């Protein structure tokens, strides 16, 4: 396949002077997507496609969630057009469908679109996003488009930003643009690499057209310094600056750092994540002095619990609250809480259908079995954990809890919650699929949002823990504690209709 040379690409991208309407013939998958106008869900996606890398912005009374639309096995060679879901309450979403299209040409830089950011300045919306094509060089570049209504966009190829000699051309993506009042200028943060390290670079501008390279903004301080720091955001919240990113490997966690001014120095607090690795590519946005993060919960190949994790899945959003030290807690958004409260669905108090003894290699347990959960609802639970902790097991096929393979373990002594995809009886021989750190006292307070194969645990009004469990729907589940503990739990389920 013929490659475009660097000089030719610069001529193509930089010397172009005309603006281009962001439209082209629609694929059959996009036409199907556009026919679906409404999605009502805790964790939305449009039927036939999946949500990747959200680019949230709150404006004009709406959460506008731009995202990379993932179609698996689509009819085009191009992928990941930018789509838009909008909502006032984070449950009832309007599907605006495709708004910025890829270019369905194997030699075009915009064959694949990547993450970016959207801001509104005056009456104009600006999008900066990634163009990716491994058939050209540089593989990645930053593009600009504008709109008056969020849905019809004009591309400006003359504004294309190419990686300089200090950055790797294969990794130059995820532009995040923010106005920095102290400096009276816009900053653009970019995920890239320098000297073998994953870094976040900074560019600055006063007119949103001419950008100046200001060098490394944030050097990698994660456990693997060569990991890319994807999908960065920078926001001012509650008197502090917050920088977020997702490490591309090995943990795949959406992390944050805190500073007193926008240039740092950046502090890594004891709790520096917004969720476990079941949540990825989280980006921050502000609504009326409140902070939110939106990411995606991955699907798994073949809808199988034991299969590999896919790229993209369902949208999920948390509200974030800060304590006196700047540490963030992840909560159910107030808007979504109001929707749950007002929904006319029934509320049931749950009691065990039976109790039994469960044998495991690490300890004998007592287990309380409960009936299947609704396909969409909120489980509210208070469980006493007098000694070492408890296990919630899902997708039971019979009364043999020890064989359960979907296990959420609340380890009181370590102050951790784990998700294991392995039999409870031998769980001590396996590695957890994901985990979070959260203090656990004598009681665990849970609010769990259930939607088909997704369960997101909100724990002690402190932490969110997202999981994907394909064997959960329509099957019993259980709570297990050490046998010598007295079992006391209060559980209610609110079904959404």
N, C-alpha and C positions, 0 to 999 in steps of 0.2 A: 504494500500500500504506500503510495507516494506521500512523503512528509513535506509540510511547508517549512521552508527554512526560517531561521530566526529573523533575518532581515526582511524576508517577504511578509512574515507575520506582523512585524512592527509596521510595515507599510500598510498592511491590511487593516490593522486594528487602530493604530495611532493617527495615521494620516487621513483616514476617512473623515469626511466633514459632514455628511448627511445624517439626519436622524432616521430611525427605522421603526415602523410600527411593529409592536411585539405580537405579531399574529402570523399564522400560516395555516394550511389545511389541517383540520382536526382529525386525529386518529379515531377509530371506532371506540376505543376505550374512553377517550375524552368526551365523545358525544354521549356515551352512556353515563359518565360521571355528571355531565351537565344536566341530565334529566332528573337527577336526585337533588332536590332543593332544600330539604330539611333533614337534619340528623339530631335525634334526641338521645343523649347518652352522657354518662359520666366520663367515658373515655372514647371519644368519637373517632370514627374513620368512615369514609364514604365506601359503600359496597363496591367491591371490585378493585379497590386500591388501598394503599396504606400510607400512614403519616410518617415522614422522616424530617428531622431537623427543623422544628418550628422556628419561625421568626416573628415573635409576638410584638404588638404595639397597641397600646390602648389610646383611642382617640374617638372623639365625637360620640361618647357614650357606649362604645363597643370595644370588646376585646377582638382585635383583628389578628387572627393567627394565620399568617402566611407560612407555607411549609413546602417541602419537596415531596411531590406526589410520586409514590412508588407503584408502578404497574409491573406485575411479574408476568413475563412472557408476552409483552405487548407487541403490537404490529409494527411499531416504528423502531428504527435503529437508535434514535435519540431517547433520552430518559430524563426523568426528574424535573418536569415542568413545575413552576411555582404555582400552587393553588392557594385558595383563601377560604377559611372557615371563620365566621364572625358570630359573636354571641354577646348578649348583655349579662347573662346569668351563668354561663359556663355549663349549661345543660342543653338548652335549646339553641342549636347552631344552624345558621343559614349557610348553605354550601354555595359559595360564589364560583366554585370550580376553578378552571385554569385562568390565570391572569398574566403570567409571563411564560412564554413558550420557549422550549429548546429549539435549535435549528436542526432539522432532520437531514443532516448532511455529514457524512463521515469525515470530511475535511474542514468542517467549520469549528472554530473554538467553542461554540455553544452547543455542541452535540449533547453534552451532559451539563445540567445546571447544578450548582452547589449552593451551600448555605450563604446567607448574607444578613442584611438588616434593612428595615424600612423605617423611615421617620417622616413626619409631616412638618413642613416649614411653610408657614402662611397657609395658602390654599393649595399647595403642591405637595404631593407625596413623592419621596425619593426612595428608590431601591438600589442598593449595591449588593451584588451577588457574584457567585463564582462561576466562571466558565471553565469547563474541564474537557479535554480531549487528548487522549494519549497518542493520537496520530499527528499532533502538531507540537511545536515548541515555542514558548514554554507550555507545558501541559496545562497549567492553571494561570488564570488572570482574573482581574476584578472588573466587572461591568457595571454600568449605570443606566437606570431607566427612570422615567418620571410619569406621573399620572395626576389627573385632577379628581378622579372618583374612586381610586383604589383598584378598579377593575379593568380599565383600558390604559395600557402603558405604551410609551414611546421609548425606544432604546436609543442611547447616545454613544455610538461606538467610538467617537472622537474623545470620549472621557475615559477610555479603557486604561486601567492601571496595570503595568507589567512588573514582574519582580525585578529588582535591581540586582547588581552583581553580588550583593551581600546575602541574598536569599535564594533558596532552592526553587527552581522553576517548576518542579513536580509537586511542590507543597507551598502554595501561595493562595490562601483561600479564607473563607468565612469572614468577610469584612463586617465589622461592627462600627457604625458611625454614631457619635454622640456629641452633643454640644457641651463644651466645658466652659461654664460661665466665668470661672476665675481667670481663664486664659483668653477669653473672648475669641474662641476658635473652635472649629470642629476637629475631633480626633477620629481617625479610623484605625481600629485594631485589626490585625491580620494574623491568622495562624500560618506559621512558616517555620523554616529551619535555618540555623546558622551554626557553622562549625560543628555539625553533627548533633546539635542539640535542638529539641523542640522549643520554640520560643514564640512570643507574641510581639510582633513589630508594631510600631506606631507611625502613622502619617498624620499630618495636620493640614488644615485648610481654613481659609476665611470666606470662601465663596462656593464651596461644594463642587468646584471644578478643577482647581489647581491644587494638587496634593504634594506635600514635601515629606521626604523620608526622614524621620527623627530617630531611627535606629531601634534597638531592642528596648521594648517597654517592660516586658516581664520575662525573666529567664526561668527555665524549668527548675522547680524545687520539689518535684514529685519523686517517688521512689525509683523511677526510671527516667533519667535525664534526656534520653533520646526519644521519648514519647512525644507525639504531636499533641498540642494543647488546642483542642478543637472547639469551635463555636463560642468564642469569647464574648462576654458582655461587660460593660462598665456602667454602673449606675450610682447615683447619690441617693442615699436612703437613711433616714433617722440620724442625720448628722455625720454620717460616715460614707466613704466610697467603698463599693463592693466590686471586685473583679471576679468573674466566674469563667470557667472553662471545663471541658471534659477531656480527661486523659485518654488518648486513643488506645493505649495499652499500658500496663497489663490489667489494671483494675477496672477501667472503663467507668469511672465515677464522675458525676458532675460536682466539681469542687468550687470553693470560693475562698477569696482572700479579702482582708479588711485593711483600710488605710484611712488616715485622717485628712489626706489631700490626694488629688487625683494622680499624682506621680509617684505615690508611695512614700516611704517603704511599706511593703505589703506584709501583713502578719498572717501566719497560718495558725488558726486557733485549734484548741483540742478537738472540737467538732468542726470539720471543714467540708462536709458534704451535705447535700440537700435530700438524698435518697440513697438506696443501694444501687448495685449495678443492673438491677432490673429496670432502671430509668436511665436514659442517655440523652446527650445533646441538649441539656437544659439551658435555656436562655432566660435572663431576667428582664422584667419590664415593670413599670410603675403605673399605678392607677391611684390618683388622688392621695399621694403620700403613703400608699400601701404597696408592698413589694410582692411580686409573683414570679414563679418560675414555671416554664412550660418545656416539656421534653416528650419522649416517646417510650412506650413499653414494647419491646420487641416481640414479634411472633417467633415461632420455632418451625423448622422445616417439617412439612407434612402434618402440621398441627399435632405434633407428638412431644410429650414431655421429655423424652430422652434424646431428642434430636438437637442439632446445632441451632444456635440463635441466628435469626435473620437480621438483615438491615431493615429498619422501619417497622411500624406496627400501629399502635393506637396512641392518640394524643392524651397526655395527662398534665394537669396543672395543679400546683400547690400554692397556697399563700404562705409567705415567710414573715415571721415576726422576730425582732431582734431583742436580746437582753441587754443589760447594762454594759457588758463587755463587747457587744457587737455580734455575739454568737447567734446564729439563725436557727429557728425551729420551723418545721414544716407542718402546715395545718390544712384542713379542708377549707377552701375559700368560703368566705361568708356568703357570697352569692349562691354557691352550691348548697350550703347548709339551708338557706331559705327555700330553695327549690324542693329539697328533701322534706322539709317541715310542711310545706304547703301541698305536697303531692297527696292525693286522696287514697293512696294505697294502704292496705291494712297493716297494723302493727301487732306482732305476736310476741308473747313471752315464751322463750324456749326452755323446755325442761328435758332432761335426758330420757331417751327411750329405753335405755338400760345402762348399767355400769358393770364393768368387768375388770379382770386382772390382765395386765399386759407384760409379757416377758421380753426383756431386751438384754443385750450383752453388758450394758453399762449399769442397769438398775432395774428392779421390778417397779412397775407403774400401776396406778389405778386410772382407768379411763372411763369417761362419760361420753356416750354416743348420742349424737343429735341427728334429726332428720335433714334431708337435703335443703340447701339454701335456695332462695329464689334466683332466677336468672339475672335479676337486677334489683339491688336493694342495699340497705345499710344495716350492718350488724353492729350493735352497741353492746359491749361486754365489759363487766368488771369481774376480775378473777383474782382471788387471793393466792399468793405464792409464798407460803410460810418458809420454805427452805431454799432449794437450789434452783427452781424454775418450773417451767411447764412446756408442753409440746401441743401444738394444734396440728392435727393430721387430717388431710383432705383426700377425697376420692376413694373412700373405702368401698371395697367390693363385698365385704362380709363383716363378721364380728371380729376378725383377726386383725386388730389394730397394729400388731407388730409387723405386719406385711405392708402397711401403708408406706407409700413412696414419696408423698408430697407432705413435707413436715416443716412447720415454722417453729423454731426452737427459741424460747425465751430463757436465756442463761443469766440468772440473777447474779451469780458470783463474778462473771466477767463483764456484766453490763453490756451484753450484746444480744442481738436478735439475728438468727441465721435462717436461711431457707435452704433445706436439703432436698435433693431429688434422688433419694436413696431409701431403702427399707429402714423403718424405725428400729427394728431389732438389731441392726448392725450399723447404725448411723455413726457410731464412733470410729468406724473404719473408713469413712468417706470424707471428702472435702465438701464444704458448703458451696452452693451455687452462687449465693450472695449473702451479704450481712451488713448490719449497721451497728454503730455504737449508740446506746441509749441507756441512761440510768434506770434501773428496775428496783423498786422498793417492795413493800409487803403486798402491794396491790398493783395490778396492771389494768389500766383504763384503755380500752380499744374502741375505735370507730373504724370499721372495715367496709370499704365500698366494694361491692361485688357486681361484676358485669361479665356474664358468660364465663370465659376462662381467665379473667383478670380479678385479682384481689389486691387492693391497696390498703395496707394497715397504717392507720394513724395512731401512734402509741404515746400515751401519757401527755397528749398535747405538746409533744416535743419533736417527734420524728415521723417521717413517712417512709414506708417500705413497700415497694411495688413488686408484685410477683405475677407470673403467668403460669396457670395450672389447668392444662387441658382436660385432666381427668376429674376435676372438681364438680362440674355441673351435674345435677340430678343424682348425686351420690351422697350417702351419709358422711359425717365427719365427726371428729372427737377432740376432746381436751384431756390430756394426761398429765398427772402429777406424781411425784414419788408416793409409794404406797403408804408411808407413815404420815403423810400430810392429810389434814382434814380438807375435804373438797367443798369450796364455797364459791359459787359463781352466779352472777345475775346477767342474763342475756335477753336482748330483744332484737327483733328483726323488723325493719320497715321495708315493705315491698313497694317498688316503684311501678306504677301502672300508667 
